[in-house]
């Protein structure tokens, strides 16, 4: 009897080990298509298209993966998508021209950059009530939340600043001048640095997260392209903190950067006008939103190789790939 139980346990373990990894859905905002394309990242095929209101751009998933929040710039609202129903289940006013949206680690607070009103706005994720706002520079866009959830960084395109805001008190801690037209910010996984992409500056500014001072810059030199065509936008940090993947806009490349040395490891040719990207939760793939070619490029992260292009809606801008709920 004991042997039988052990055999059954072994068979169960082997069966579990042989089971395929969980498939994840990617939600891609199509800025001019007024829709969200859903991609099955197991089969790498489109499984649905969800109509939304006008000009969807920034998108984020709740920590439990049960809600997808989409910033609708021309509708002045946030749409909430149920990833199981693949449909919009709610929408609420979010101030003038919401560009990006992020969510606190506990899922209770939403952070929204309002481009037209120059505010970083806080909302209760449950009630959708406005909790308050912080006036920042002109044309806020990028958002980054520190790994410990205590600091929110917003970038302002016209003021050329990164604004550090206390996530609890909603007070500005620092306004840091960076390079021209900062589009996105990203913390390194250890929280020690904040990387800010400068679209017109053509580089990524590396800030010390504690002192909030510039400590370095990442420069790009894509063979065969003029420097003005290299316009960094999105930044994605690998979970182990070793590599950063920077979307270079009309250069049609993802720059793979060694985080420690700041050196370029490789340039990957993707679709036209790459805006933003997202990892699958297992980091097997990195998917990019290519705004002019209306497709998503799939990068094999281990091989650092583009393996597929998937046609989506008109002007894909951002994407999110929620993982399984955290324990």
N, C-alpha and C positions, 0 to 999 in steps of 0.2 A: 504493500500500500504506500509506504514511504517513497519507494522508487517511482511509483506511478505519479505521485504528487510532484516529485522533482522533475520528472519527464514532462509533465504538463506545464510546469513553470518554465522549463527551458524552451518548450515549444512556443509558449506565449511570448517569451523574451525575443526569440529568433524571429517570430512573426512581426513583433513590434519593430525590431531593428530593420526588417526588410521592407516595412511599410513606406510608401512614398512620403516625402516631406509635404507639409501643408502648402496648399496653393494660396497665393495672396492676390487680391485684386488691386490694380492701380487705378486711381481716379484722376483723370486728366482734364483740366479746365481748358475749354476752347473759347478764347476771348471774343472772337468775332462770330463764332458759331452759336453762342449763347447755349452751350451744352457742356456736359461732362461725359467724356468717353470712359468706359470701364473696360480694362484689359485684364484678362486672366493671365497671370504671370507664370503659370505652369505650362499652358499650351501656347502662350504668347500670341493670343488672338483676342479680338474685340468681342466682348460678350453682351454689351449693352451701351446705349446712348441715352443719357438722362437730360431732358430739356430743363433749362433753368432760366432765370431772368437775364437782364442785360449786362454784358461784359464781365463774365466770371474770370477772376485772376487768381489771387492767393487761395490756397486750400490747405487744411490741416485736419488730422483725425483726432478724436478724443483719445485719452490714454487707454481706455478700455476697448477702443476700436469699434464702438457701437454707433458713433456719429461722425459724419464728415461735414465740416464747416467750409462753406465757399463764400468768398468775398465777391459781391456783385457791384462793381464800381458805378455803373450807370443806373442802378436801381437803388443805390444808397441802402443796401441791406445785406444780410447774411442769410444764405440758404442752408438748411440742415438736411443732409441726405442720410437716409437709413441704408447702410451698406448691404443689409439682407434683402430689403424690399427693392433696392436699386431705384429709389424714387425720393423726390423732395417731400419731406413730411412737415416741414415748418420753415418759415422765413420771418425775420424780424428786422426793424429799422436799426441801422448801425452807424448813422451819421453820414456826412457828405463824403462820397467817393471812397469807400473802403478799398484799400489796395491789397493789404495782406492781413491775415488773421493767424493768431497762435493761441495756444491754450496752456494753462498752468499744469503743473505735474499732477495735481489732484483732480484735474478736470473741472474745477469749479469756476474758473475765471477765464474769460476770453480777452485777448489783447488785439486791438485793431488799429492799424495806421490809416488815418483819414487824410487822403492826399490834398483835397481841396480846402480843408479847414485847418490844416497844420496841427493836428492833434494825434496823440496816442491815447486811445480810449479804452476803458476797462468795462466789461459787461459781466453780469452774473450769468453763467452758462445755463443754469436751471430756469431762472425766471426771465432772463433776457433783459433785465433792468440795467440801465447805465449806472455804473458805480462811481464813475468819475473820469477825468481826463487830464492829460498833461500837455500843455502847449509846447511844441517842439519847433524845429526849423521849418523851412518852406519845402513842400512836397515830400512828406514822409512816405517811405515805402518799406524798406527792409525791416525785418523783425528777427530777433534772436533772444532765446531764453537761456540763461545760464544753467549748467547741469544741475545745480542745487535749487533752481527755481526762484532764486532770490532777486535776480537782476534781469530786467528787460532792456535790450538795446534796440533803438529805432534809428534808422538812417534817413537823412533828408537830402534829396537829390540836388536841390538848388542852393541850400545853405552849406552843402559839403561837410556835413557833420554826422558823427555818431553820438547819440544821446543815451546816457546810462541812467536808467530809472529804477528806483526801488519798487519791486513788485508788490510789496505789502503796504507801504506808506504812500505809494504813488507820488513820490517826490523825486525831482531830478537830482542826480548825484554828480553828473559831469556832462559837459558838452565839448566834444573833442573834434577839432578840425582835422579832416582827412584829405584825400585827394578828390579830384573833380567827379561829380555825379555818383556818389555812393549808392549802390542798388541793393546790396544784401549784406548781412552780417552772419557770422557763424562762430560759436565758441568751439575751441578744441575740447575733446571729451574730458580732459582733466580740469577744464575751466580756467586754465592759466592764461590763455590768449583769446582775443577776439579778432577774427579776420574780416575785413571789410572790402568788398569789391568796388573799385572805382571805374565806372564804365568809360568815362571820357579820359580819365587819368591813365587808363590802360594797364593798371596794376592792381594788386591786392595789398592793402595796408594791414600790417600786423600790429595790434595793440596789446600792451600788457594789461590784463584784465584787472589787476590790483591797482596799479598806478595810473591806468588809463592814459598812458603815453605811448607814442609810436616807437616801436622797437625794431621794426624791419619792414621791408617791402618785398613782394614777390613780383618779378618782372617776367614778361612773356615776349618771346621772339619766334613767331611761327614762320618757318621757311616759306618763301614765295608770297608772303602777304605784307602789305603796308601796315605800319604800326597803328594807323587810325582805324583799321578794320578789326583790330583786336580789342574787344570791349567786354571785359569781365562783368558777369552778372551773378548767376547762382553759384553757391559754394556748398559742397557736401563733404563732410568729414567722415572718414571710415571710423568704425567704432573703436578700433584699437589705437587710433590717433596717429597712425603712421603716414597715411596718404590723405590728401585733399583733392577733390575733383572740382575744377572750376570751369563753369560754362562761359565760353568766350564769344557769345553773341554772333555777329555776322562773320566771324572767323570760321564758323561752322566746326569748331573743335571743342573737345573737352581737354583741358590741361590736367594731367596727373602730376601732382606736386608732392615731393617729399617734405612732410611738415617740419621735420627737424632741420634739414639743410636748406630748405626753401628752393631746392633745385627742381627743374622740370624733369620728370621721369619719362614722360611720353605725351605726345599730342594724339588724340583720337579723333578721326574725321567722322562727324555725325551728320544729321540733317541741317537744313539751312536755318540760320538765326536761332541758335540754341539758347533758351532762356533759363530754364531751371531743370533740376534732375532730382531723382529720389532712388534710394536703395530699396530693394526688397528686404524684409526684416532679417533674412538669413545672410544678406549681403552677397548673395550669389550674382545678382544682376544690379546694374544701375540703369535706370530708364531716364531718357532725356526728352524734354518737350521742345520741339523744333518749330518755331512760330511761322516760318515762311514756307517750308516744305510740307507743312500740315501732317507731320508724322512724329512718331516716337522711335528713337534709336535705343536698342537694347545692347548694353555693354556687359560682357562676361568679365566680372571684376578680377577673378583669379588670373585669367589669361590676358587682361587688359586689351580686349579685342571686341569690336562691334560685331554682333552676331545676327542681328535682324533689324529691319525697319517695319513699323506697324503704322498704317494709315489711320488717322483719327479725324477730328473735326477741324474747323477753320481756325487757324492761329492758336495752336496749343501753347499755353503760357506756363502753367505750373502743374505739379502732380504730387500725390501722396499715396503711399502704400501702407495701410495700417496692418499691424501684426496682431498676433493673438494677445488677449488681455494679459496684463502683468499680474503675477500672483500677489 
